[in-house]
Amino acid sequence: MVDPEVPVLTSGWRQSFLKRHANELKVATPHRLESVRAKVSGAELTAFFNLVKNTHQEYGFSPAFISNFDETMVQVTKHQQKAVVPASCRDIYVIDDTAPFHMTVGTTIWADGTSTKPLVILPLKMFPPEVDEDLAHSFAWSGQESGWITTEIFEQFIEKVFLPDLQRRRRAEGKPDAPALLYVDGHSSRANPKVLRLLREAKVTVLTFVAHASHLLQPLDKWLFLQFKSHLQHLSSKIRNLSRPEQRLAMLQAVESSMHNSMKPTNILKSFRRAGLWPIDPEQVFHPATDSLPELRRRRSRKNFNINGIVLTSEEIVTGLEEEKQAIKSAKKKGRKEEKAQKS
């Protein structure tokens, strides 16, 4: 029952209100944001940008060798919400902790406006027969039951896609020994000692973002993925009633088209600029804090390393991850022996 004491806001009133305040307000679609991401501090961001500046001073990276890799999911989604916000707002978020079924697309962009062949991770073990040869050559492919990235998939991507592309770039630039920088988030798949050793040997420094701050710091999240998703916004209504193979093919074709339309040099450059990572400019993200900075060092939690906001390819971290991996392996072996002894 409608409470007669509570006024009903009609669409006509809303349009009239927005028209009267056209200079102060606009309608925007919020980005979905987990509640924990709203708690990132200015001190953490300041410390991260200091780490970025120090790393650049040490290695002198050129934009042709500064990259960002991340994944995004493609799915049949519900209708997006709209919100009325001050016209000065650039990024709008709404809290959403749901995680529906998805296909994963991994993307690498470089600060010179170029990109690497995208990675598609399907929730399959076998390559889908409906994919033709042209579409097959558009992506690097992988698959596993849930469609998420894993340590093994990230390792294969680095070995077979990222590093060969980096070597091609070095040859094209005539700089075979040029140092490279790779920005990634703190997903557990990145904490792979074998991969980090390979990257160190290839003169690639890996920097991880501050925990729960990739929506602020990651170039792909700041612009390019928004453009990519906008090209896919009409996908759900078109494929909802198709069979699973037909849905999969339609999604892959749409992803290819959307990647082509969004992966433009202007969008890539804007992504790095809005994240303040090339050119380096913290004020693109926040007003730098004036309080003391937290110590940047290796930190342990109860179970494993905290790999956020650090140089992931530093010798200390790689060695620590190798020791941790060996300790876990030994503990599992000991547990199996004890279980076997109890049964006998």
N, C-alpha and C positions, 0 to 999 in steps of 0.2 A: 504494500500500500504506500502511496506517495504521501509524504508528510506535507500538509498544506503550508506549514511554516517555513519550509525549505524551498528557496527559489530554484526553478529548473532552468539550466543554462542550455538554450537551444543553439543549433548550428548557426542560425541567423544572427543571434546575439554575439556568438564567438567571432563570426566574420566581421561584424560591425565593430566589435572591440579591437580586433587586430588592425582594422583599417584606421581607427582613431589613433592607434599607437604604432603605426607602421615604422616609425623611426627608432622605436625603443624595443620592439618585440618582433619575433619571427616564429614560424612553425618549423620544428626540426624533429628528426627521427633519432631517439637516444640509442647509443651503443649499449649492448647488454654487458653488465659489469658485475663480477662477484663482489660481495660486500668487503672482502679482505683487501681488495685493490684500492679501496678508498682511504686506506690508512698509511700510505707511503709518506714518509717525512721529507721535508726539505733538506735536512742534514744528510739523509741517505742519497738524495739526488746530487747534492753538492759533492759528496765523496765520490760518487760515480763519475761525474764530469772531471774531477781532478785526476782520477785514474785514467780517463780517456786522454786528457791533455798530456799527462806524463808519458803514456805509452806512445803517443804521436811524436813527442819530443825525442824519445829514445830511438824510434825506428824511421821516422820521416815518411809515413805512408803517402802515396799519391792516390787520388780518387779512383784510378783504374784498378786498384788492388784493395779497396775497402768494400766489404760485402756484408750482407745481412741475410741469414737463412731463417725461415720459419714456416710453419704449416698452418693451413686454415681448412676448415671442414666445409663440405658442400652437402646440403641436405634439403629435404622438402620441409619448409618451415611454415609456422603460422603467421598470420598477418602482423606486420610491424606496427608498433604504436607510434603516435605522433605526440609532440609536447610543445607547449607555448613557452618560450624562453626569451631572455633579453637578447636583442639583436647582436650584442657584442660577443655572445657565446660561440665558440668554434667547435668544441667537442662536447657532446651530450651523452650521458650514460644512464642506463636503467639496470638495476640489480636483477640478475637472472642466473640461477644456479642449476638450470636443467642442462642435460647433456644427451640429446637425442642421437639416434643412429646416423652415421655419416660416412662419407668418403673423404679422404684426406688429400690435400694438394700442398706439396712443399715447393717453396719458391725461393730463389736466390737473386738478389739485386745488388748492383755495384754502384758506387758513388759517382761513376762517370756517366750514368744513365743507361747502362746496359744490363743484361740479365743472363742467367744460365737456364738451360732446358729444365722446365719444371718436373717435379716428381709427383706421380699419382700413386696413392696407396689404396688399393681396393680391399674390401672385406671378403677376399677370395684366395684360394690356394692355387687355382689354375687361371691362366690368361683367358679372358672372355672371348669366345669365338666370334661374337658380333662386331668386334673392333676390326676395321679394315686397315690396310697397310699404311695409308696416309696418316690416319689418326694414330696408329701405333708409333710412328716416327716423331710425333709431336711431343711425347713425354718420355721420361725415364719411369719405369714401372716397378711396382712392388706390391705385395699383398700379404695379409694375414687376417685371422678370423674377425677381429674387431674393426679393422681399417685404420687403426692408430699407428703412429710411428713407434718403432722399437729400437733398442740399442743396435741390434743386428742390421735393421734397415738403414739407420743413420750411418753405420759403418760402411755399408755397401755404397750408399750415396756419396760419401766423402771419397772413397777409393775410386769409384767408377765414373763419377760425374763431376764432382766439385774440383778435385785435384787435377784431372786431365784438362778441364776448362781453364783452370788457373795457369797451367803450363802453356796452353795455347795463347792466353792473354800475354804472358811474359814474352813469348816469342814474337807476337805481333807488336809489342812495345819495344822490342829490342833490349829487354831488361831481364835476362834469365835468372838473376838472383834477387829480384825486387822483393822486399818484405811485403807480406799481405796481412790484412786484418779481417777477421770474421766475427761478427756480432751474432750471438745466439741467446735464447732465453735459458733458464735454469732447468729445463726438462731433464729427467734422469737419463734419457738416451744420449745426452751429450757427455756424460761422465764415463767415458769409455777409454781406459788407458791406452789401448792399442791405437785407437783413432787419434788421440791426442799426441802420441809419439809420432805418428805419420805426419800430422800437421806441423809439429815442431821441426821435424826433419825437412819439411817443405817450406820452412820459414814463414809459417802462418801463425800469427798470434790470435788466440780465441778469447774474446771478452764476453762475459755474461752480464745480463742486465740485473739491476736491483730486483730482489724478490717482489713479485706482484706489481711490477712497474713497467711491464712490457707495453701496456697500453699508452704509456707516456713516452717511452724511450725507443721503442722498436720502429724503425722506419716503415716496415711493411704494414704495421698496424696503424700508423699515423695517417697514411693516405692511400697507398696502392691497393691494399686489401679492401678498402672502402669502395674504390672504383671497380674492382673486380666483382664484389658482391652486388653492386648496383646494376651491373650488366646481367647478373643472374636473378634479379628480383622477380621476374615473371616466370621463372622455371617451374615453380611448384604447381601452379594451376594448370600448366600444360602437360605435366607428366604424371600427375597424381593417380590417374586411372589406367596407366599403362602397365603391362606385365613387367616383372623385375628385369629381364634382359633388355626390354625396350626402354625402361627407365634408365638403366645403367648407360646404354648407348646415348640416349638423349642428354643425360647429364654430362658425359664425357665430351660430346660435341659442343655443348653449351660452355663447358669449362675452356675448351680450346679457343672458341670464339671470344670469350670474355678475357682470357689471358692475352690474346692478340690485341684486343681493344684497349686494355688497361695498361699493358706493359710498354708504355711509350716512354721515351727518354724524359719528357717533361714531368710525367707522373713519378718516375723513379727519383729524379732530382728533387722534386717537391717532397717526397717521402723522407729523404735524408735531411733536407732543410728543416722540415717541421719537427723532426726528432732532435734537432740541434746537434747532429753528429757529422754533418758535412755541409757547409762549414761548421766548425765546432762553436756552438752558441747556446749555452744553458738557458738563456732567457726565452728561447723558443718554447721551452717546456715549463719553466717556473721562474720565479724571482729567487736567485741564489740565497740560501740561508746565511745568516751571519754568525750562527753559533759554532762551537768547536766541532771538528770533523771526527767521525768514528774511525778507529784504526782499521786499515785495510789489511787483513791477514787471513790465513787459513783458519776456518772455524769448524768445530765438530759439534754435531747434535748427538743425541743418544744413539742413533742408528747409523748415520752416515755423514759425509761432508755436506756442508751448506755450500753449494757451488754458485750462488748468486753474487753478482757484483764483484767478480774477481777475474784475474787473468787465468783462464782455465788451463792454458798450456804451459804455465810455469812449472819448473822442475819439481818444486815442492808439492804442488797439487797432483801432478802426474804420478809421482812416486807414492804419495799418500793413497791415491786411488788404487794403485797396483797392490799395495800392502793390504788395503781394505778388502779388495777382491779376493786375495789369497786367504785372508782370515776367514771370510765367509765360506770359501771353498773348504777350508780345513774344518770349520765348525760343522758343516754339512756331512763331511766324511766321518767325523767323530760321532755325530748323531746316528748315522747309518750303522756304524760298528756297534754302538751301544744297543741299538734296537735289535740288531742281529743277535747279540749276546743274550738279551732278555728272552728272545724266542727260543734259543737253543737250550 
